Amino acid sequence: MATQDTKAPNSIADVIDGLDELASSEEEVKVADVLDKFGSRSFAPVMLVLALLEISPVGIIPGVPSFLALCIALIAAQLLAGREHIWVPKWVAQRSVASSKMDKATTKLEGPAETLDGVAKERLEVLAQGPAIRVAAAIIILLCFLVPPLEVLPWASAGPMLAISIICLALMVRDGLAMLIAWMLAFGAVGGLATWYLGSDAAGSGFLPF
């Protein structure tokens, strides 16, 4: 495991910088390294890391979106339950991505990260703290359930992950407006998938696993 100094990030740029540091110090970056880097109490930053990886070129690798969704759902469930520290099974902690792929992923994300960080700020804090945190965790879990069926469509699973990224950023900076926008995106994604599924031939063909 990488022996990096634990740092609580306050922006997406901080998260990307942390991933760059991990990639430059190891041949591969494990989930355990991410927890070690950002701290076991950093629920939002760790989930943000996993969501950003899915949105990056790493997310086109078959099976990766579903695995990342599983990891995020596991962490969000612990946040919903009120746990203070993140726990993941050993087999999850040891999963890794090559540092070269991580470096390419962070490079692609630098532009969007700068844009999102530029508009995120403290406002409507009531929607990003207290009971709203558990509401956010529940919505994240719901979004994670959308990822496996969407993985069969190119880049479609990036939609729920984008909403998860915004939710995590909102939690980090206590941006209630960003949280509200993310919730709207989440329910839009659920409604869009339901409409498409029920109105297409997929419902009777077994194309999706439900």
C-alpha positions in Angstrom: 0.0 0.0 0.0 1.2 3.5 -0.8 2.4 5.4 2.2 1.0 8.8 1.3 0.1 11.6 3.8 -3.6 11.6 4.4 -5.2 14.7 3.0 -8.8 15.8 3.2 -9.5 17.3 -0.3 -11.8 20.3 -0.7 -12.3 20.2 -4.5 -12.2 17.9 -7.5 -8.8 19.3 -8.4 -7.5 18.2 -5.0 -8.8 14.7 -5.6 -7.1 14.6 -9.1 -3.9 15.9 -7.6 -4.0 13.1 -5.0 -4.6 10.5 -7.7 -1.6 11.9 -9.7 0.6 11.5 -6.6 -0.5 7.9 -6.2 0.1 7.2 -9.9 3.6 8.7 -9.8 4.7 6.7 -6.8 3.4 3.2 -7.7 3.1 1.0 -10.8 -0.5 0.4 -10.0 -3.1 2.2 -7.8 -5.2 0.0 -5.5 -8.5 0.8 -3.8 -6.6 0.5 -0.6 -4.2 3.2 -1.7 -7.0 5.6 -2.3 -8.4 5.0 1.2 -4.9 5.4 2.6 -4.5 8.7 0.6 -7.7 10.4 1.5 -8.5 8.8 4.8 -11.1 6.3 5.9 -13.4 9.1 7.1 -13.5 10.8 3.7 -16.7 9.2 2.3 -17.5 11.9 -0.3 -13.9 12.2 -1.7 -13.4 8.4 -2.0 -16.8 8.0 -3.8 -15.9 10.9 -6.0 -12.6 9.2 -7.0 -14.4 6.1 -8.0 -17.1 8.0 -9.9 -14.5 10.1 -11.8 -12.7 6.9 -12.8 -15.8 5.6 -14.4 -16.3 8.8 -16.3 -12.7 8.7 -17.5 -11.3 6.4 -20.2 -10.9 3.7 -17.5 -14.7 3.4 -17.6 -14.7 1.9 -21.0 -13.1 -1.3 -19.8 -15.8 -4.1 -19.6 -16.9 -4.8 -16.1 -15.2 -1.7 -14.6 -18.3 0.5 -14.4 -20.3 -2.2 -12.5 -17.4 -2.9 -10.1 -17.0 0.8 -9.4 -20.7 1.1 -8.8 -20.5 -1.8 -6.4 -17.7 -0.1 -4.5 -19.6 3.3 -4.4 -22.8 1.6 -3.2 -20.9 -0.2 -0.4 -19.5 3.1 0.8 -22.7 5.0 0.4 -24.6 2.3 2.4 -22.1 2.8 5.3 -22.7 6.6 5.1 -26.4 6.0 5.1 -26.0 3.8 8.2 -24.1 6.5 10.0 -20.7 4.8 10.1 -17.7 7.0 10.8 -15.1 5.0 8.9 -15.1 3.3 5.5 -14.7 -0.4 5.4 -14.3 -2.5 2.2 -13.6 -6.2 1.8 -10.0 -7.2 1.3 -10.8 -8.4 -2.3 -12.1 -4.9 -3.1 -9.2 -3.2 -1.4 -6.7 -5.1 -3.5 -8.3 -4.3 -6.9 -6.1 -2.0 -8.9 -5.6 0.0 -12.1 -2.3 0.6 -13.8 -0.7 3.9 -13.0 -0.3 4.7 -16.7 -4.1 4.4 -17.2 -4.7 6.4 -14.1 -2.4 9.2 -15.4 -4.3 9.3 -18.7 -7.6 9.4 -16.8 -6.6 12.3 -14.6 -5.3 14.2 -17.6 -8.7 13.9 -19.3 -10.5 15.0 -16.2 -8.5 18.2 -15.4 -10.6 20.5 -17.7 -14.1 19.4 -16.4 -12.7 19.4 -12.8 -11.6 23.0 -13.2 -15.1 24.0 -14.5 -17.0 22.3 -11.7 -14.7 23.6 -9.0 -15.2 27.1 -10.4 -18.9 27.1 -9.8 -19.1 25.1 -6.6 -19.3 27.1 -3.4 -21.1 27.1 0.0 -24.8 27.9 -0.4 -28.1 26.4 0.7 -26.1 24.4 3.2 -29.2 22.8 4.6 -29.3 20.6 1.5 -25.7 19.4 1.9 -25.4 18.6 5.6 -27.3 16.9 8.5 -30.2 14.7 7.4 -29.6 15.6 3.8 -26.4 13.6 3.8 -28.3 10.4 4.3 -30.8 11.4 1.6 -27.8 11.9 -0.7 -26.4 8.5 0.3 -29.7 6.8 -0.6 -29.8 8.5 -4.0 -26.2 7.5 -4.7 -27.1 3.8 -4.0 -30.1 4.1 -6.3 -27.9 5.6 -9.1 -25.4 2.7 -8.6 -28.2 0.2 -9.4 -28.6 1.9 -12.7 -25.0 1.4 -13.8 -24.9 -2.4 -14.6 -27.9 -2.3 -17.1 -26.6 0.8 -18.7 -23.1 -0.6 -19.1 -24.3 -2.4 -22.2 -24.7 1.0 -23.9 -21.5 2.9 -24.8 -20.9 5.6 -22.2 -24.5 5.5 -20.9 -23.3 4.6 -17.4 -21.4 7.8 -17.2 -24.7 9.6 -16.6 -25.4 8.2 -13.2 -21.7 8.6 -12.3 -21.8 12.3 -13.2 -24.7 12.8 -10.9 -22.8 10.9 -8.2 -19.8 13.1 -8.8 -21.8 16.3 -8.3 -23.4 14.9 -5.1 -20.0 14.1 -3.7 -18.6 17.6 -4.6 -21.7 19.2 -3.0 -21.1 17.2 0.2 -17.4 18.3 0.2 -18.1 22.0 -0.2 -21.6 22.1 1.3 -23.1 23.3 -2.0 -26.9 22.8 -1.6 -27.7 24.1 -5.1 -25.3 21.6 -6.7 -26.9 18.9 -4.5 -30.4 19.9 -5.7 -29.2 19.8 -9.4 -27.7 16.4 -8.8 -30.9 15.1 -7.3 -32.8 16.3 -10.3 -30.3 14.6 -12.6 -30.7 11.4 -10.6 -34.5 11.3 -10.8 -34.3 12.3 -14.5 -31.9 9.3 -15.1 -34.2 6.9 -13.3 -37.2 8.2 -15.2 -35.4 8.2 -18.5 -34.3 4.6 -18.1 -37.7 3.4 -17.0 -39.4 5.1 -19.9 -36.9 3.7 -22.4 -37.1 0.2 -20.9 -40.8 0.0 -20.7 -41.3 1.5 -24.2 -38.8 -0.6 -26.0 -38.4 -4.3 -27.0 -35.9 -4.7 -24.2 -38.6 -5.3 -21.7 -39.6 -8.6 -23.3 -36.2 -9.7 -24.6 -34.3 -10.0 -21.4 -31.9 -7.3 -22.6 -31.8 -5.9 -19.1 -31.5 -7.9 -15.9 -34.9 -6.8 -14.5 
